[in-house]
Amino acid sequence: MVWLEENHKMKSKMKTVLIGLGRIGQLLEKDPFRKKPCTHAGVLLSEFGLNRFEFALGVDISPERIQTFSNETGCMSIDLPSFQNLSKKEIQSFDLAIIATPSITHESLASFCLEKGIRHLLIEKPVALSKKGGEKLEELRKKKRAKVWINHERRYHPSYQWVKQILETKKFGSICSVRASVFTSAKNPGIAFQKQGGGPLLHDGTHALDLIHWILGPCSVVSAKMERPVKKGIETRAFAILESKDGVPILLDVSGGRDYFQFELDIHTESHRMILSNDGFLFYESQTSKLYSGFRSLHPFIPSGFPNPETSNAFLGIYEEIYGVYSKKTKRQEGTLFDNIEILEMIESIYRRKK
């Protein structure tokens, strides 16, 4: 295509194609309550993004969405078949491909981009619908010597990073137990309850398991229970007990049927409690009890050095890392494909252990 040949790559920026112009691709940017940028297009077209990335092409399957996006942003957009029919040389000209499509398409689109020679990929979670699918992508990634990121954005949020550092230094003592919960609404479930996209455990629970893996490493599944309203259908609840390699017990509850959404990680250490939630972060420390003589109780406090979650943006963090690797300013890469294969193994272990 002539426009691709004329649009010369700027060496200081990453020439980028965004595949998927839906919610996380760009639509959530119109949500007045969300901190901006909160989508892939939002980052790329922000002042931060424009200094590091060249938004060369948007791709989608919806003609209406393509037209609306092009009209609103002035960015070139085409349909998926047209993108897949580009020559290998044209596709190779992209430094970064972002895959922000439904879960069922992640593996095939990632394979296509890798086979065509794109060297950097950012893929929405889950990277594949199965561990086997993730392993195939990892094998291809190694063959092509590419870099792949999975968008578990909480790893890049300064508040979560601060908590991880505190836990690693054991400033608050060793971890004693963890409770993770992800509650969604079955009244407006979206893809989380569609068979093709996986149930709540794969679609939403992957975020909780990613944080658990990030903080504690891969964990074994002790027991699990599934609730399914339809035999052999998608679960409405996944309830599991896991254990870290250091023996930390973890209770995981991923459920639908709520009239609200909540993501929460509740961590108890020897002397502190931390609640990490979409609703905010709460911290408690052991102090002499004011109610019972000879006892100590947990009292709320604000730890010194804790970054304000409202002034942080995880989306910018992952893009900063991608650009840093591309420009050879850093070799650090969080949330590798290998990490996500281990997360998929944890999910599949929960399914295998189900009662």
C-alpha positions as CSV (number, residue, x, y, z in Angstrom):
1,M,0.0,0.0,0.0
2,V,1.4,3.4,-1.1
3,W,0.5,5.1,2.2
4,L,2.6,2.7,4.1
5,E,5.6,3.2,1.8
6,E,5.3,7.0,2.1
7,N,4.9,7.0,5.8
8,H,8.6,6.6,6.6
9,K,9.5,5.2,10.0
10,M,10.8,7.6,12.5
11,K,13.8,5.9,14.1
12,S,13.2,7.5,17.5
13,K,9.6,6.3,17.6
14,M,7.9,2.9,17.5
15,K,5.7,2.5,14.4
16,T,2.6,1.0,15.8
17,V,-0.5,-0.9,14.7
18,L,-3.5,-1.2,17.0
19,I,-5.6,-4.3,16.3
20,G,-8.9,-3.9,18.0
21,L,-10.8,-0.6,18.4
22,G,-13.2,-1.8,21.0
23,R,-13.5,-1.1,24.8
24,I,-9.8,-1.4,25.8
25,G,-8.7,-0.4,22.4
26,Q,-10.2,3.1,22.5
27,L,-13.9,3.2,23.6
28,L,-13.3,3.5,27.4
29,E,-11.5,6.8,26.8
30,K,-15.0,8.3,26.6
31,D,-15.8,7.2,30.1
32,P,-15.9,10.4,32.1
33,F,-15.0,8.7,35.4
34,R,-11.8,6.9,34.4
35,K,-8.4,8.3,34.8
36,K,-6.9,9.1,31.4
37,P,-5.4,7.7,29.4
38,C,-7.1,4.3,30.0
39,T,-7.0,2.7,26.6
40,H,-4.3,1.8,24.1
41,A,-5.3,4.5,21.7
42,G,-5.5,6.9,24.6
43,V,-1.9,6.3,25.4
44,L,-0.6,6.4,21.9
45,L,-2.4,9.7,21.1
46,S,-1.5,11.3,24.4
47,E,1.5,13.7,24.8
48,F,3.4,10.8,26.4
49,G,2.6,8.5,23.5
50,L,3.2,11.0,20.7
51,N,6.7,11.5,21.9
52,R,7.5,7.7,21.7
53,F,5.1,6.1,19.3
54,E,4.0,6.7,15.8
55,F,0.3,5.6,15.5
56,A,0.4,4.3,11.9
57,L,-2.7,2.1,11.7
58,G,-5.9,1.1,13.5
59,V,-7.5,-2.3,12.6
60,D,-11.0,-3.6,13.4
61,I,-13.7,-5.8,12.0
62,S,-16.5,-3.2,12.3
63,P,-16.8,-0.8,9.4
64,E,-18.8,1.7,11.6
65,R,-16.1,1.6,14.3
66,I,-13.3,2.1,11.8
67,Q,-15.0,5.1,10.3
68,T,-15.9,6.7,13.6
69,F,-12.4,6.2,14.9
70,S,-10.8,7.6,11.8
71,N,-13.1,10.6,11.8
72,E,-12.5,11.4,15.5
73,T,-8.7,10.9,15.5
74,G,-7.6,11.4,12.0
75,C,-5.7,8.1,12.1
76,M,-5.7,5.7,9.2
77,S,-7.8,2.6,10.0
78,I,-8.7,-0.5,7.9
79,D,-10.5,-3.8,8.4
80,L,-8.8,-6.9,9.6
81,P,-8.8,-8.8,6.2
82,S,-7.2,-5.8,4.6
83,F,-4.5,-5.8,7.3
84,Q,-3.9,-9.5,6.9
85,N,-3.6,-9.1,3.1
86,L,-0.7,-6.5,3.4
87,S,2.6,-7.8,2.1
88,K,5.1,-9.2,4.6
89,K,7.4,-6.2,4.0
90,E,4.5,-3.8,4.8
91,I,3.7,-5.7,8.0
92,Q,7.4,-6.0,9.0
93,S,7.6,-2.2,8.9
94,F,5.6,-2.0,12.2
95,D,7.8,-2.0,15.3
96,L,4.9,-2.8,17.7
97,A,1.6,-4.6,17.3
98,I,-1.1,-4.2,20.0
99,I,-3.7,-6.9,20.1
100,A,-6.8,-5.6,21.9
101,T,-9.4,-8.0,20.5
102,P,-11.6,-10.7,22.1
103,S,-9.7,-13.4,24.0
104,I,-10.5,-16.1,21.5
105,T,-8.5,-14.3,18.8
106,H,-5.3,-13.5,20.8
107,E,-3.3,-16.6,19.9
108,S,-4.1,-16.6,16.2
109,L,-3.5,-12.8,15.8
110,A,-0.3,-12.9,17.8
111,S,1.0,-15.9,15.7
112,F,0.2,-14.0,12.5
113,C,2.1,-10.9,13.7
114,L,5.1,-12.9,14.8
115,E,5.2,-14.9,11.6
116,K,5.1,-11.7,9.6
117,G,8.1,-10.3,11.4
118,I,6.8,-7.8,14.0
119,R,9.3,-7.9,16.8
120,H,7.3,-6.3,19.7
121,L,3.8,-7.3,20.7
122,L,1.5,-6.1,23.5
123,I,-1.4,-8.6,24.0
124,E,-4.5,-8.2,26.1
125,K,-5.0,-10.9,28.7
126,P,-5.3,-13.8,28.6
127,V,-2.6,-14.4,26.0
128,A,-4.3,-17.6,24.9
129,L,-7.2,-19.8,26.0
130,S,-5.0,-22.6,27.2
131,K,-1.5,-23.3,28.4
132,K,-0.8,-25.2,25.2
133,G,-1.7,-22.2,23.2
134,G,0.6,-20.0,25.3
135,E,3.5,-22.5,24.8
136,K,3.0,-22.4,21.1
137,L,3.3,-18.6,21.1
138,E,6.4,-18.8,23.3
139,E,8.1,-21.2,21.0
140,L,7.3,-18.9,18.0
141,R,8.5,-15.9,20.0
142,K,11.8,-17.5,20.7
143,K,12.2,-18.5,17.0
144,K,11.5,-14.9,15.9
145,R,13.6,-13.4,18.7
146,A,10.6,-11.1,19.5
147,K,9.5,-9.4,22.7
148,V,6.0,-10.0,24.0
149,W,4.1,-8.2,26.8
150,I,0.8,-9.2,28.3
151,N,-1.4,-6.4,29.6
152,H,-1.7,-7.2,33.3
153,E,-1.4,-3.5,34.0
154,R,-1.4,-3.7,37.8
155,R,2.2,-4.8,37.7
156,Y,3.0,-1.3,36.4
157,H,1.0,0.6,38.9
158,P,3.3,2.4,41.4
159,S,1.0,1.6,44.3
160,Y,1.2,-2.1,43.6
161,Q,4.9,-1.9,43.0
162,W,5.4,-0.2,46.3
163,V,3.5,-3.0,48.1
164,K,5.5,-5.7,46.3
165,Q,8.8,-4.0,47.4
166,I,7.6,-3.8,51.1
167,L,6.7,-7.5,51.0
168,E,10.0,-8.5,49.5
169,T,12.0,-6.6,52.1
170,K,9.7,-8.1,54.8
171,K,9.4,-4.6,56.5
172,F,6.0,-5.7,57.6
173,G,7.0,-9.3,58.3
174,S,6.5,-12.4,56.3
175,I,3.2,-13.1,54.5
176,C,0.9,-15.3,56.5
177,S,-2.1,-15.6,54.2
178,V,-3.8,-14.0,51.1
179,R,-7.4,-13.7,50.1
180,A,-8.1,-12.7,46.5
181,S,-11.6,-11.9,45.2
182,V,-12.9,-10.8,41.8
183,F,-16.6,-10.2,41.7
184,T,-18.5,-9.4,38.5
185,S,-22.1,-8.9,37.6
186,A,-24.0,-11.6,35.6
187,K,-26.6,-9.1,34.9
188,N,-24.3,-7.3,32.4
189,P,-21.5,-9.9,32.1
190,G,-20.0,-9.1,28.6
191,I,-17.5,-11.7,27.4
192,A,-16.8,-13.1,30.8
193,F,-19.7,-15.5,30.6
194,Q,-19.4,-16.4,26.9
195,K,-18.1,-19.9,26.3
196,Q,-15.8,-18.7,23.5
197,G,-14.1,-16.2,25.7
198,G,-13.7,-18.3,28.8
199,G,-15.5,-18.0,32.1
200,P,-14.8,-15.4,34.9
201,L,-11.8,-17.4,36.1
202,L,-10.0,-17.1,32.7
203,H,-11.3,-13.7,31.7
204,D,-11.2,-11.7,35.0
205,G,-9.5,-14.0,37.5
206,T,-6.3,-13.9,35.5
207,H,-5.7,-10.5,37.0
208,A,-5.8,-11.8,40.5
209,L,-3.7,-14.8,39.7
210,D,-1.2,-12.6,37.9
211,L,-0.7,-10.5,41.1
212,I,-0.4,-13.7,43.2
213,H,2.2,-15.1,40.8
214,W,4.0,-11.7,40.7
215,I,4.2,-11.5,44.5
216,L,4.5,-15.2,45.5
217,G,5.5,-17.1,42.4
218,P,3.7,-20.0,40.8
219,C,1.4,-21.7,43.3
220,S,-0.1,-25.2,43.5
221,V,-3.8,-25.8,43.7
222,V,-4.9,-27.6,46.9
223,S,-8.6,-27.8,46.2
224,A,-11.2,-26.1,44.0
225,K,-15.0,-25.9,43.4
226,M,-16.9,-24.8,40.4
227,E,-20.5,-23.6,40.2
228,R,-22.1,-24.0,36.8
229,P,-25.8,-23.4,36.2
230,V,-25.7,-25.4,33.0
231,K,-23.9,-28.8,32.8
232,K,-20.6,-28.5,30.9
233,G,-21.2,-24.8,30.6
234,I,-19.1,-21.8,31.7
235,E,-18.7,-21.5,35.5
236,T,-20.4,-18.6,37.4
237,R,-18.1,-19.2,40.3
238,A,-14.6,-20.6,40.8
239,F,-13.5,-21.1,44.4
240,A,-10.0,-22.4,45.1
241,I,-7.4,-22.9,47.8
242,L,-3.8,-22.5,46.6
243,E,-0.4,-22.7,48.3
244,S,2.8,-20.9,47.4
245,K,6.1,-22.6,47.2
246,D,6.8,-21.1,50.7
247,G,3.7,-22.6,52.1
248,V,1.5,-19.4,52.1
249,P,-2.2,-20.3,51.9
250,I,-4.2,-18.4,49.3
251,L,-8.0,-18.3,49.1
252,L,-9.3,-17.3,45.6
253,D,-13.0,-16.5,44.8
254,V,-13.9,-15.4,41.3
255,S,-17.6,-15.1,41.0
256,G,-20.4,-13.5,39.0
257,G,-24.0,-12.9,40.1
258,R,-23.1,-9.8,42.0
259,D,-24.8,-6.4,41.5
260,Y,-21.3,-4.7,41.5
261,F,-17.7,-5.2,40.4
262,Q,-14.9,-5.6,42.9
263,F,-11.3,-6.6,42.6
264,E,-9.5,-7.1,45.9
265,L,-6.3,-8.6,47.3
266,D,-6.3,-8.9,51.1
267,I,-2.8,-9.7,52.4
268,H,-2.0,-10.5,56.1
269,T,1.6,-10.5,57.3
270,E,3.0,-11.1,60.8
271,S,2.3,-7.5,61.8
272,H,0.3,-5.8,59.1
273,R,-2.7,-6.1,56.9
274,M,-3.0,-4.6,53.4
275,I,-6.1,-4.4,51.3
276,L,-5.4,-3.7,47.6
277,S,-8.6,-2.9,45.8
278,N,-10.1,-1.1,42.8
279,D,-11.9,0.9,45.5
280,G,-8.6,2.0,47.1
281,F,-5.8,0.8,49.3
282,L,-6.1,0.3,53.1
283,F,-3.3,-0.4,55.5
284,Y,-3.4,-1.7,59.1
285,E,-0.6,-2.2,61.6
286,S,-0.3,-4.0,64.9
287,Q,-0.7,-1.7,68.0
288,T,-1.5,-2.2,71.7
289,S,-5.2,-2.8,71.9
290,K,-7.4,0.0,73.4
291,L,-10.1,-2.5,74.1
292,Y,-8.4,-5.5,75.7
293,S,-5.6,-5.6,78.2
294,G,-2.6,-7.7,77.1
295,F,-3.7,-7.8,73.4
296,R,-2.6,-6.2,70.2
297,S,-5.0,-5.1,67.5
298,L,-4.8,-3.9,63.9
299,H,-5.2,-0.1,63.5
300,P,-5.5,1.8,60.2
301,F,-2.5,4.0,59.2
302,I,-1.0,5.6,56.1
303,P,2.5,4.2,55.5
304,S,5.3,6.6,54.8
305,G,6.3,6.7,51.1
306,F,3.1,5.1,49.8
307,P,2.4,6.7,46.4
308,N,-1.1,8.2,45.8
309,P,-3.0,5.7,43.6
310,E,-5.1,8.6,42.1
311,T,-2.0,10.2,40.6
312,S,-0.6,7.1,39.1
313,N,-1.3,5.4,35.7
314,A,-0.4,1.8,35.1
315,F,-1.1,2.1,31.3
316,L,1.8,4.6,31.0
317,G,4.1,2.2,32.9
318,I,3.8,-0.7,30.5
319,Y,4.3,1.5,27.5
320,E,7.3,3.2,29.1
321,E,8.8,-0.3,29.5
322,I,8.1,-1.3,25.9
323,Y,9.7,1.9,24.6
324,G,12.6,1.5,27.0
325,V,13.3,-2.0,25.7
326,Y,12.9,-0.9,22.1
327,S,15.3,2.1,22.5
328,K,17.7,-0.2,24.5
329,K,17.5,2.0,27.6
330,T,16.5,-1.0,29.7
331,K,16.3,-4.8,29.4
332,R,13.7,-5.2,32.1
333,Q,10.5,-6.8,31.1
334,E,7.6,-7.6,33.5
335,G,4.9,-10.1,32.8
336,T,6.7,-12.2,30.2
337,L,4.9,-14.8,28.1
338,F,6.6,-17.5,30.2
339,D,5.0,-16.0,33.4
340,N,1.6,-16.1,31.6
341,I,2.1,-19.7,30.7
342,E,2.5,-20.5,34.4
343,I,-0.6,-18.4,35.2
344,L,-2.6,-20.5,32.6
345,E,-1.3,-23.6,34.2
346,M,-2.6,-22.4,37.6
347,I,-6.0,-21.7,35.9
348,E,-6.1,-25.2,34.3
349,S,-5.1,-26.8,37.6
350,I,-8.1,-25.1,39.2
351,Y,-10.4,-26.5,36.5
352,R,-8.8,-30.0,36.9
353,R,-9.3,-29.9,40.6
354,K,-12.9,-28.9,40.5
355,K,-15.5,-30.8,42.4
